[in-house]
């Protein structure tokens, strides 16, 4: 009750002050019109200034709010882009991704690109696909993470085909002397004959057959430059392999 009485008392005082001020202004206007006009102009300017300042503060608050909202939206969009992978059109495969079973279905050129992609995935730099006419046996050349030069020949063969010793011998004649390989490897979707594996072991060429390639692809096995030089582990030779051994000698 006391607060209500005080409130109405203050309102009455303010009204009295306003009435007295208006009375003084009217009297001054009657006695000195020029002064009254000046006072009125000053009051109008003050009122306009207060209104302008109020608008500027409101505009500033609005701009700050919009800026904060924009930054929040940008941050949210960036986070969504990080969390959400890019959409791939239906029927197409994401670039650089494939399964081990896909390798045997590729054509030779795509297989070389897949081997190069595996090298890049595992940290190689300066990866080049150089297979083609006049490649002198090299299909993929790269620099390993520890700085070694790796030269690979890629053989995309079916499950019934094997890489023979003559093919490995041709590669062995150029991989070190011509391509200056620190690591030389033959990578195939098939298998190696016994004479081919033996020759590779003698020359320090690493043989990556289908099983080794699958392990490299899915991350359960080493890359060619990380593997030890192969030991003789191919299936015992057939008559054809024996002929290859004779031809190699």
C-alpha positions as CSV (number, residue, x, y, z in Angstrom):
1,X,0.0,0.0,0.0
2,X,2.9,2.4,0.9
3,X,4.6,1.7,-2.5
4,X,1.3,2.5,-4.3
5,X,1.0,5.8,-2.5
6,X,4.6,6.7,-3.2
7,X,4.1,5.9,-6.9
8,X,1.0,8.1,-7.3
9,X,2.8,10.8,-5.3
10,X,5.8,10.7,-7.8
11,X,3.4,10.8,-10.7
12,X,1.7,13.9,-9.2
13,X,5.0,15.6,-8.7
14,X,6.0,14.9,-12.4
15,X,2.8,16.2,-13.7
16,X,3.1,19.3,-11.6
17,X,6.6,19.9,-12.9
18,X,5.5,19.4,-16.5
19,X,2.6,21.8,-16.1
20,X,4.8,24.4,-14.5
21,X,7.4,24.0,-17.3
22,X,4.7,24.4,-19.9
23,X,3.3,27.5,-18.1
24,X,6.8,29.1,-18.0
25,X,7.3,28.3,-21.7
26,X,4.0,29.9,-22.7
27,X,4.8,32.9,-20.6
28,X,8.2,33.2,-22.1
29,X,6.7,32.8,-25.6
30,X,4.4,35.7,-24.9
31,X,7.2,37.9,-23.6
32,X,10.1,36.7,-25.9
33,X,8.9,34.8,-29.0
34,X,12.4,34.3,-30.4
35,X,13.6,32.6,-27.2
36,X,10.5,30.3,-27.2
37,X,11.2,29.3,-30.8
38,X,14.9,28.5,-29.9
39,X,13.9,26.5,-26.9
40,X,11.3,24.6,-29.0
41,X,13.9,23.9,-31.7
42,X,16.4,22.6,-29.1
43,X,13.7,20.4,-27.6
44,X,12.9,19.0,-31.0
45,X,16.6,18.4,-31.8
46,X,17.0,16.6,-28.4
47,X,13.9,14.5,-29.0
48,X,15.2,13.6,-32.5
49,X,18.6,12.8,-31.2
50,X,17.2,10.5,-28.6
51,X,15.1,8.8,-31.1
52,X,18.0,8.4,-33.5
53,X,20.2,7.1,-30.7
54,X,17.5,4.6,-29.8
55,X,17.3,3.5,-33.4
56,X,21.1,3.1,-33.7
57,X,21.2,1.0,-30.6
58,X,18.3,-1.2,-31.9
59,X,20.1,-1.5,-35.3
60,X,23.3,-2.4,-33.5
61,X,21.6,-5.1,-31.5
62,X,19.9,-6.4,-34.6
63,X,23.2,-6.4,-36.6
64,X,25.0,-8.2,-33.7
65,X,22.2,-10.8,-33.6
66,X,22.3,-11.3,-37.3
67,X,26.1,-11.7,-37.2
68,X,25.9,-14.2,-34.5
69,X,23.2,-16.1,-36.3
70,X,25.3,-16.1,-39.5
71,X,28.4,-17.4,-37.7
72,X,26.4,-20.1,-36.0
73,X,24.8,-21.2,-39.3
74,X,28.2,-21.3,-41.0
75,X,29.7,-23.3,-38.2
76,X,26.8,-25.7,-38.3
77,X,27.1,-26.1,-42.1
78,X,30.8,-26.8,-41.8
79,X,30.2,-29.4,-39.1
80,X,27.5,-31.1,-41.2
81,X,29.9,-31.2,-44.2
82,X,32.5,-32.9,-42.1
83,X,30.0,-35.4,-40.7
84,X,28.2,-36.1,-43.9
85,X,30.1,-37.6,-46.8
86,X,29.7,-36.3,-50.3
87,X,26.8,-38.0,-52.1
88,X,27.8,-40.1,-55.0
89,X,25.3,-40.4,-58.0
90,X,23.4,-43.7,-58.1
91,X,25.2,-46.3,-60.0
92,X,28.6,-44.7,-59.6
93,X,31.4,-45.6,-57.2
94,X,33.1,-43.2,-54.9
95,X,36.5,-42.2,-56.3
96,X,39.5,-44.1,-54.9
97,X,37.4,-46.7,-53.0
98,X,37.1,-50.4,-54.0
99,X,37.0,-53.8,-52.5
100,X,39.6,-56.5,-53.0
101,X,37.1,-58.6,-55.0
102,X,36.8,-55.7,-57.5
103,X,40.4,-55.9,-58.6
104,X,40.1,-59.0,-60.6
105,X,37.1,-57.5,-62.5
106,X,39.1,-54.4,-63.6
107,X,40.7,-54.0,-67.0
108,X,44.5,-53.7,-66.9
109,X,44.5,-49.9,-67.0
110,X,42.0,-49.6,-64.1
111,X,44.1,-52.2,-62.2
112,X,47.2,-50.0,-62.5
113,X,45.2,-47.0,-61.3
114,X,43.9,-49.1,-58.3
115,X,47.5,-50.1,-57.4
116,X,48.5,-46.4,-57.6
117,X,45.6,-45.5,-55.3
118,X,46.7,-48.0,-52.8
119,X,50.2,-46.5,-52.8
120,X,48.8,-43.0,-52.2
121,X,46.6,-44.4,-49.4
122,X,49.6,-45.9,-47.6
123,X,51.6,-42.6,-47.7
124,X,53.6,-42.8,-50.9
125,X,54.3,-39.5,-52.8
126,X,55.1,-38.7,-56.4
127,X,52.9,-41.7,-57.5
128,X,52.9,-42.1,-61.2
129,X,51.1,-44.6,-63.5
130,X,53.5,-45.0,-66.4
131,X,52.2,-48.3,-67.9
132,X,51.8,-48.4,-71.7
133,X,53.9,-48.8,-74.8
134,X,57.6,-48.4,-74.1
135,X,57.2,-48.5,-70.3
136,X,60.1,-51.0,-70.1
137,X,58.2,-53.1,-67.5
138,X,57.2,-50.4,-65.1
139,X,53.5,-49.7,-64.6
140,X,53.5,-47.7,-61.3
141,X,56.4,-45.7,-59.8
142,X,56.3,-44.0,-56.4
143,X,58.4,-42.8,-53.5
144,X,57.7,-44.7,-50.2
145,X,57.1,-42.8,-47.0
146,X,60.7,-43.5,-45.9
147,X,62.1,-42.2,-49.2
148,X,62.7,-45.3,-51.3
149,X,61.9,-45.5,-55.0
150,X,59.4,-48.4,-55.6
151,X,58.8,-49.7,-59.1
152,X,55.9,-52.1,-59.7
153,X,54.6,-54.1,-62.6
154,X,50.9,-54.8,-62.5
155,X,49.5,-58.0,-63.9
156,X,45.7,-58.2,-64.0
157,X,45.2,-61.9,-64.5
158,X,42.3,-64.3,-64.0
159,X,42.3,-67.0,-61.3
160,X,43.5,-69.7,-63.7
161,X,46.4,-67.5,-65.1
162,X,49.9,-67.4,-63.6
163,X,52.7,-65.0,-64.0
164,X,55.6,-66.9,-65.6
165,X,59.3,-66.6,-65.2
166,X,59.9,-65.0,-68.6
167,X,57.6,-62.1,-67.6
168,X,59.5,-61.7,-64.3
169,X,62.8,-61.9,-66.1
170,X,61.9,-59.1,-68.5
171,X,60.9,-56.9,-65.5
172,X,64.1,-57.9,-63.7
173,X,66.2,-56.7,-66.6
174,X,64.9,-53.1,-66.3
175,X,63.5,-52.5,-62.8
176,X,66.9,-51.9,-61.2
177,X,69.2,-51.0,-64.1
178,X,66.8,-48.7,-66.0
179,X,64.2,-47.6,-63.5
180,X,66.7,-47.4,-60.6
181,X,64.3,-49.1,-58.2
182,X,65.1,-49.4,-54.5
183,X,62.2,-51.8,-54.2
184,X,60.9,-53.8,-57.2
185,X,57.6,-55.7,-57.1
186,X,55.2,-57.6,-59.4
187,X,51.6,-57.3,-58.3
188,X,49.0,-59.6,-59.7
189,X,45.4,-60.7,-59.2
190,X,46.6,-64.2,-60.1
191,X,49.4,-66.4,-58.9
192,X,53.1,-67.0,-59.8
193,X,54.6,-70.1,-61.2
194,X,57.4,-71.8,-59.2
195,X,60.2,-70.7,-61.7
196,X,58.9,-67.1,-61.6
197,X,58.9,-67.1,-57.8
198,X,62.4,-68.6,-57.7
199,X,63.8,-66.1,-60.1
200,X,62.2,-63.2,-58.2
201,X,63.8,-64.5,-55.0
202,X,67.2,-64.6,-56.6
203,X,66.9,-61.0,-58.0
204,X,65.2,-59.5,-54.9
205,X,61.9,-58.8,-56.7
206,X,58.9,-59.0,-54.4
207,X,56.0,-61.1,-55.7
208,X,52.5,-60.0,-54.6
209,X,50.0,-62.6,-55.6
210,X,46.2,-62.5,-55.2
211,X,46.4,-63.4,-51.5
212,X,49.0,-60.8,-50.7
213,X,47.1,-58.2,-52.8
214,X,43.8,-58.8,-50.9
215,X,45.7,-58.5,-47.6
216,X,47.3,-55.2,-48.7
217,X,43.9,-53.9,-49.9
218,X,42.0,-54.6,-46.8
219,X,44.8,-53.5,-44.5
220,X,45.5,-56.9,-42.9
221,X,48.8,-57.3,-44.7
222,X,51.9,-55.2,-45.6
223,X,52.4,-53.1,-48.7
224,X,55.0,-54.4,-51.3
225,X,57.7,-52.1,-50.0
226,X,57.1,-53.3,-46.4
227,X,57.2,-57.0,-47.2
228,X,60.3,-59.1,-47.0
229,X,61.7,-60.5,-50.3
230,X,59.6,-63.6,-51.1
231,X,60.6,-67.1,-50.4
232,X,59.9,-70.0,-52.8
233,X,56.4,-70.9,-51.9
234,X,54.6,-71.5,-55.2
235,X,52.9,-74.7,-56.0
236,X,55.4,-77.3,-57.3
237,X,56.0,-76.9,-61.1
238,X,54.1,-78.5,-63.9
239,X,55.6,-79.6,-67.2
240,X,55.0,-76.1,-68.5
241,X,56.9,-74.6,-65.6
242,X,59.8,-76.9,-66.2
243,X,59.9,-75.7,-69.8
244,X,60.0,-72.2,-68.5
245,X,62.9,-73.1,-66.2
246,X,64.8,-74.5,-69.2
247,X,64.0,-71.4,-71.3
248,X,65.2,-69.2,-68.5
249,X,68.5,-71.0,-68.3
